[in-house]
Amino acid sequence: YLSPRVLQKILNYLKQSVTVSITWKVLRSSILEVIQNVVFPLLCHNDQDEELWTDDPYEYIRMKFDIFEDYVSPVAAALDLLEEVVTKRKNMLNPLLIWAAQILGMPQDQYNPRVKDGAMHLIGAVAEKLLKKPEYSSQLEQMLQAHVFGDFNSSFGFLRARACWTIQRFAAVTFSKRENLKAGFEGVRILLLNDKELPVQVEAAFALQALLQKQPIAKDLL
């Protein structure tokens, strides 16, 4: 067992190790395993999240959006490590995306909503990098259509919230088809107005704001 604070410190140490050549040589061969087995579980919706979501959704929202939590949260440290790896070290982004895509493409009999939440969290965390690279940005519209839009109707509140969060992260995607932009816009708008779960409504509000800011024709869809 590691306390959250100790885990956060370890992840911060690894983040620093990524940028130093002598420590990166040691870490490089195992970094994918670290991300898959240590970072990734932290990105998935867990029992503690579910308990707080159910018992005190206001506290859940406060915890998720409190910037001071980032200084002690192992989840924030995990995201920082992930960003450092894909930003500072070449050839790390593609294998992570392939692995995440394999999770999203799992057959229905192996479907795990919490694991999908983690995969979308991972992909959304590197959104800025993906949007800047044409080889990835050209596939983002299809990714949203195939793996995100359907979760607007998920029976799991945390997946509906993750779908909205993902739309926010990729709000600047260039949509080749107006109907896909409309599907994303309508999805978050309906959740904002009608969803019974407060955390979903909050994520939907941020997603709608991002679309209105970054998509020139979004206001026409109101």
Phi, psi and chi 1 to 4 in degrees:
 res  aa     phi    psi   chi1   chi2   chi3   chi4
   1 TYR       -  135.1  168.9   78.5      -      -
   2 LEU  -120.8  133.3  -70.3  175.8      -      -
   3 SER   -67.1  154.0   70.1      -      -      -
   4 PRO   -54.9  -38.2  -27.8   35.7      -      -
   5 ARG   -66.6  -41.7 -177.7   61.5  167.7  162.3
   6 VAL   -65.4  -42.9  170.8      -      -      -
   7 LEU   -61.9  -40.6 -178.6   55.1      -      -
   8 GLN   -61.8  -41.7 -175.8 -110.9   -5.2      -
   9 LYS   -65.7  -40.2  -71.7  -68.3 -173.6 -178.7
  10 ILE   -63.1  -44.4  -68.1  172.7      -      -
  11 LEU   -65.3  -37.5  -68.4  169.9      -      -
  12 ASN   -65.0  -36.9  -77.5  -18.5      -      -
  13 TYR   -64.1  -43.7  179.0   82.3      -      -
  14 LEU   -64.1  -37.4  -67.9  177.3      -      -
  15 LYS   -58.6  -44.8  173.9 -170.2  171.0 -176.2
  16 GLN   -64.4  -33.4  -61.6  -59.6  -39.9      -
  17 SER   -68.1  -25.9  -59.0      -      -      -
  18 VAL   -64.1  -34.7  169.2      -      -      -
  19 THR   -87.3  -10.5   59.8      -      -      -
  20 VAL  -102.7  123.8 -179.4      -      -      -
  21 SER   -59.5  -41.1   59.3      -      -      -
  22 ILE   -67.8  -36.0 -169.1  170.4      -      -
  23 THR   -81.3  -30.7   51.3      -      -      -
  24 TRP   -64.0  -34.2  174.3 -115.6      -      -
  25 LYS   -60.8  -34.1  -71.1  178.4 -178.1  178.9
  26 VAL   -77.5  -38.6  177.6      -      -      -
  27 LEU   -82.1  -26.5 -175.7   58.9      -      -
  28 ARG   -55.7  -44.3 -177.8  174.7 -177.0  175.9
  29 SER   -68.2  -19.2   62.0      -      -      -
  30 SER  -117.8    2.6   57.3      -      -      -
  31 ILE   -64.7  -36.3 -170.4   61.6      -      -
  32 LEU   -65.1  -38.1  -71.5  178.1      -      -
  33 GLU   -65.8  -38.6  -70.3 -175.4   28.2      -
  34 VAL   -61.9  -44.5  170.1      -      -      -
  35 ILE   -67.2  -42.9  -68.4  174.9      -      -
  36 GLN   -69.8  -37.3  -68.2  171.7   -2.7      -
  37 ASN  -103.4  -16.2  -61.9  -43.8      -      -
  38 VAL  -117.6  -53.1  179.6      -      -      -
  39 VAL   -68.9  -50.5  169.8      -      -      -
  40 PHE   -57.8  -45.9 -177.5   72.9      -      -
  41 PRO   -58.2  -30.2  -27.0   36.8      -      -
  42 LEU   -70.6  -23.0  -69.7  169.0      -      -
  43 LEU   -85.5  -11.1  -56.7 -175.0      -      -
  44 CYS   -88.5  145.8  -61.1      -      -      -
  45 HIS   -59.3  129.9 -171.1   80.5      -      -
  46 ASN  -124.1 -177.4   57.8   36.3      -      -
  47 ASP   -61.7  -39.0  -68.9  -20.0      -      -
  48 GLN   -65.6  -40.9  -69.7   77.4   18.5      -
  49 ASP   -60.9  -44.5  -68.2  -29.8      -      -
  50 GLU   -64.8  -40.7 -174.8   62.6   28.5      -
  51 GLU   -63.2  -45.3 -178.3  178.6   -0.8      -
  52 LEU   -68.3  -40.3 -168.7   57.5      -      -
  53 TRP   -56.8  -43.2  175.6  -60.6      -      -
  54 THR   -76.6  -45.0  -57.5      -      -      -
  55 ASP   -81.8  -35.4  -65.7  -16.2      -      -
  56 ASP  -150.2   77.1 -167.7  -13.9      -      -
  57 PRO   -60.4  -27.8   18.8  -30.7      -      -
  58 TYR   -66.3  -41.2  -67.9   96.0      -      -
  59 GLU   -69.4  -35.8  177.5   61.6   18.3      -
  60 TYR   -58.5  -46.9  177.6   89.2      -      -
  61 ILE   -63.7  -44.3  -66.6  167.1      -      -
  62 ARG   -59.1  -44.8 -173.0 -155.4   64.1   77.9
  63 MET   -64.4  -41.4 -176.2 -174.0   71.1      -
  64 LYS   -71.0  -27.0  -68.5  -63.6 -178.6 -179.5
  65 PHE  -112.2    2.5  -69.6   95.5      -      -
  66 ASP   -80.4  113.1 -174.9   -3.9      -      -
  67 ILE   -64.4  -24.6   60.2  172.7      -      -
  68 PHE   -71.6  -24.6  -65.5  106.3      -      -
  69 GLU   -63.4  -28.9  -75.2  -75.5  -23.1      -
  70 ASP   -62.1  -25.0  -68.5  -11.4      -      -
  71 TYR   -75.0  -17.3  -66.8  106.4      -      -
  72 VAL  -126.9   -4.0  -64.4      -      -      -
  73 SER   -84.1  127.6  167.1      -      -      -
  74 PRO   -65.6  -27.2   13.6  -22.1      -      -
  75 VAL   -64.9  -46.0  176.9      -      -      -
  76 ALA   -62.3  -39.8      -      -      -      -
  77 ALA   -65.9  -37.5      -      -      -      -
  78 ALA   -63.9  -42.3      -      -      -      -
  79 LEU   -66.1  -38.5  -69.2  169.9      -      -
  80 ASP   -63.7  -42.1  -73.6  -15.6      -      -
  81 LEU   -63.4  -44.9  172.3   59.0      -      -
  82 LEU   -58.6  -47.1  177.7   63.9      -      -
  83 GLU   -63.3  -39.0 -177.9  178.7    5.6      -
  84 GLU   -64.3  -41.1 -162.3   78.7   -4.1      -
  85 VAL   -63.9  -48.5  169.3      -      -      -
  86 VAL   -76.0  -20.5  -59.2      -      -      -
  87 THR   -88.4  -43.3  -59.2      -      -      -
  88 LYS   -93.7  -17.7  -62.0  -64.9  176.8   61.6
  89 ARG  -124.2  126.4  -65.3  -59.3  171.8 -178.6
  90 LYS   -70.6  157.0  -65.6 -179.8  179.9  179.6
  91 ASN    64.7   19.1  -55.6  -40.5      -      -
  92 MET   -99.9  -28.1  -71.4  -71.5  109.5      -
  93 LEU   -67.9  -46.4  179.7   59.2      -      -
  94 ASN   -61.6  -48.2 -160.1   54.0      -      -
  95 PRO   -62.4  -31.6   16.6  -28.8      -      -
  96 LEU   -68.4  -40.7  -75.3  173.0      -      -
  97 LEU   -67.8  -38.9  -68.4  177.1      -      -
  98 ILE   -61.2  -42.7  -68.8  173.7      -      -
  99 TRP   -65.6  -43.1  179.9   67.4      -      -
 100 ALA   -64.8  -38.5      -      -      -      -
 101 ALA   -64.5  -35.6      -      -      -      -
 102 GLN   -63.7  -37.5  -70.4  173.0  -16.1      -
 103 ILE   -64.5  -46.6  -66.4  174.5      -      -
 104 LEU   -65.8  -26.6  -65.1  178.0      -      -
 105 GLY   -94.0   11.1      -      -      -      -
 106 MET   -60.5  144.6  -72.9 -169.5  -57.6      -
 107 PRO   -62.9  158.1   19.0  -29.7      -      -
 108 GLN   -57.6  -34.3 -167.8   63.2   31.9      -
 109 ASP   -72.4  -11.8   61.6  -22.8      -      -
 110 GLN  -108.8    8.1  -61.6  178.2   26.5      -
 111 TYR   -65.8  130.7  176.4   75.5      -      -
 112 ASN  -132.2  110.6 -176.4  -35.6      -      -
 113 PRO   -60.0  -33.2   19.1  -30.8      -      -
 114 ARG   -71.1  -36.4  -66.9 -171.3  179.0 -172.0
 115 VAL   -68.3  -40.0  172.7      -      -      -
 116 LYS   -62.0  -40.6 -179.0  177.5 -176.3 -179.3
 117 ASP   -56.2  -43.9  175.7   69.3      -      -
 118 GLY   -64.9  -39.7      -      -      -      -
 119 ALA   -64.2  -42.7      -      -      -      -
 120 MET   -68.4  -34.4  -64.8  -49.8  -54.3      -
 121 HIS   -62.1  -43.7 -159.7  172.6      -      -
 122 LEU   -63.6  -47.4 -173.9  151.1      -      -
 123 ILE   -65.2  -43.5  -66.6  171.1      -      -
 124 GLY   -64.8  -30.0      -      -      -      -
 125 ALA   -66.0  -26.1      -      -      -      -
 126 VAL  -107.0   23.6  -63.3      -      -      -
 127 ALA   -57.3  -43.5      -      -      -      -
 128 GLU   -58.4  -40.7 -174.0  175.2  -12.4      -
 129 LYS   -66.6  -43.4 -169.0   84.8  170.4  174.6
 130 LEU   -66.1  -39.0  -61.3 -179.9      -      -
 131 LEU   -67.3  -24.1  -72.4  164.4      -      -
 132 LYS   -86.6  -16.4  -70.8  179.6  178.8  178.3
 133 LYS  -105.8  116.2  -69.5 -178.9  171.7  -71.7
 134 PRO   -56.4  -34.9  -24.3   33.6      -      -
 135 GLU   -65.2  -22.2   63.3  -91.6   33.7      -
 136 TYR  -100.9  -41.9  -62.9  123.1      -      -
 137 SER   -61.6  -30.2   61.7      -      -      -
 138 SER   -68.7  -15.8   61.5      -      -      -
 139 GLN  -103.6   -3.6  -57.3  177.9   51.9      -
 140 LEU   -70.1  -37.4  -66.7  175.5      -      -
 141 GLU   -60.0  -44.4  179.6  179.3    3.1      -
 142 GLN   -64.3  -38.5 -178.0 -178.1    0.9      -
 143 MET   -61.9  -45.0 -176.7  -87.6  -67.7      -
 144 LEU   -62.8  -43.5  -66.1  173.9      -      -
 145 GLN   -63.9  -41.4 -177.9 -176.8   17.6      -
 146 ALA   -80.0  -33.9      -      -      -      -
 147 HIS  -123.0   -8.6  -59.6  -64.7      -      -
 148 VAL  -115.2  -50.0  177.3      -      -      -
 149 PHE   -55.4  -38.4  -68.1  167.3      -      -
 150 GLY   -63.2  -26.1      -      -      -      -
 151 ASP   -78.9   -5.6  -76.4  -24.2      -      -
 152 PHE   -60.8  -25.4  -69.6  141.6      -      -
 153 ASN  -108.1   14.6  -61.2  -47.7      -      -
 154 SER   -63.6  147.3  173.1      -      -      -
 155 SER   -76.2  -10.4   59.1      -      -      -
 156 PHE   -97.6  118.7  -61.2   98.1      -      -
 157 GLY   -58.8  -38.6      -      -      -      -
 158 PHE   -67.4  -27.4   64.8   86.4      -      -
 159 LEU   -76.4  -34.1  -86.0 -175.3      -      -
 160 ARG   -63.5  -42.0  -61.1 -164.3  -59.0  -84.3
 161 ALA   -64.5  -41.6      -      -      -      -
 162 ARG   -65.0  -36.8 -178.5   63.2   63.7 -161.8
 163 ALA   -60.7  -43.4      -      -      -      -
 164 CYS   -65.3  -42.9  -66.6      -      -      -
 165 TRP   -61.0  -40.2  177.4   86.0      -      -
 166 THR   -66.9  -40.1  -53.8      -      -      -
 167 ILE   -60.5  -41.4  -67.7  -65.3      -      -
 168 GLN   -60.4  -44.8  178.8 -165.2   -4.1      -
 169 ARG   -64.4  -32.8  -64.8  -69.5  -64.5  171.8
 170 PHE  -111.0   27.7  -68.7  104.6      -      -
 171 ALA   -63.3  -21.7      -      -      -      -
 172 ALA   -89.5    4.6      -      -      -      -
 173 VAL   -57.3  140.3  164.6      -      -      -
 174 THR   -84.2  110.7  -59.6      -      -      -
 175 PHE   -87.3  125.1  -73.5   90.3      -      -
 176 SER   -81.7  -22.0   61.4      -      -      -
 177 LYS  -120.0  122.7  -63.2 -179.5  179.3  179.6
 178 ARG   -59.1  -34.5 -178.0 -174.3  173.3   98.9
 179 GLU   -65.2  -28.2   57.4  -95.9   32.5      -
 180 ASN   -72.2  -41.5  -74.7  -25.2      -      -
 181 LEU   -61.7  -41.8  172.7   57.9      -      -
 182 LYS   -63.4  -39.0 -175.3  176.3 -179.7  179.7
 183 ALA   -63.1  -42.2      -      -      -      -
 184 GLY   -66.7  -43.4      -      -      -      -
 185 PHE   -63.1  -48.0 -170.8   89.5      -      -
 186 GLU   -65.1  -37.1  -79.6  -64.3  -62.2      -
 187 GLY   -60.0  -48.6      -      -      -      -
 188 VAL   -72.7  -34.0  -63.1      -      -      -
 189 ARG   -63.7  -44.2 -174.8 -176.8   68.7   84.0
 190 ILE   -65.4  -39.6  -70.2  170.8      -      -
 191 LEU   -66.3  -38.3  -70.1  177.5      -      -
 192 LEU   -62.1  -40.1  174.3   60.9      -      -
 193 LEU   -84.2  -32.2  -65.6  175.4      -      -
 194 ASN  -120.5  -15.5  -60.7  -32.5      -      -
 195 ASP   -67.3  143.8 -157.4  -83.0      -      -
 196 LYS   -85.1  -13.2  -60.5  -69.8 -167.1  -68.3
 197 GLU   -98.1  121.5  -53.5  -87.1    6.4      -
 198 LEU   -60.7  -42.8 -175.0   59.9      -      -
 199 PRO   -60.4  -32.4  -25.6   36.1      -      -
 200 VAL   -66.7  -44.0  177.7      -      -      -
 201 GLN   -61.1  -39.1  -68.8 -178.5  -50.0      -
 202 VAL   -64.9  -47.1  170.8      -      -      -
 203 GLU   -63.8  -37.5  -69.3  -70.7    4.0      -
 204 ALA   -63.5  -38.4      -      -      -      -
 205 ALA   -63.6  -43.9      -      -      -      -
 206 PHE   -65.5  -38.7  -77.5  114.6      -      -
 207 ALA   -65.5  -43.5      -      -      -      -
 208 LEU   -63.3  -42.3 -170.5   63.9      -      -
 209 GLN   -59.6  -44.3 -179.9 -175.2   42.4      -
 210 ALA   -63.5  -41.8      -      -      -      -
 211 LEU   -63.5  -42.2  -72.7  172.1      -      -
 212 LEU   -64.8  -32.2  -71.4  170.5      -      -
 213 GLN   -79.1  -34.4  -69.9  174.3  -17.7      -
 214 LYS  -109.0  -10.8  -62.7  179.4 -179.5  179.7
 215 GLN  -112.9  111.0  -66.4  -67.4  -23.1      -
 216 PRO   -56.0  -33.0  -23.7   33.0      -      -
 217 ILE   -95.0    4.0   67.2  169.6      -      -
 218 ALA   -61.5  -36.9      -      -      -      -
 219 LYS   -63.6  -28.0  -69.0 -178.5 -179.9  178.6
 220 ASP   -68.8  -17.6  -62.2  -23.9      -      -
 221 LEU   -89.7   -8.2  -59.2  174.6      -      -
 222 LEU   -64.9      -  -80.0  173.8      -      -
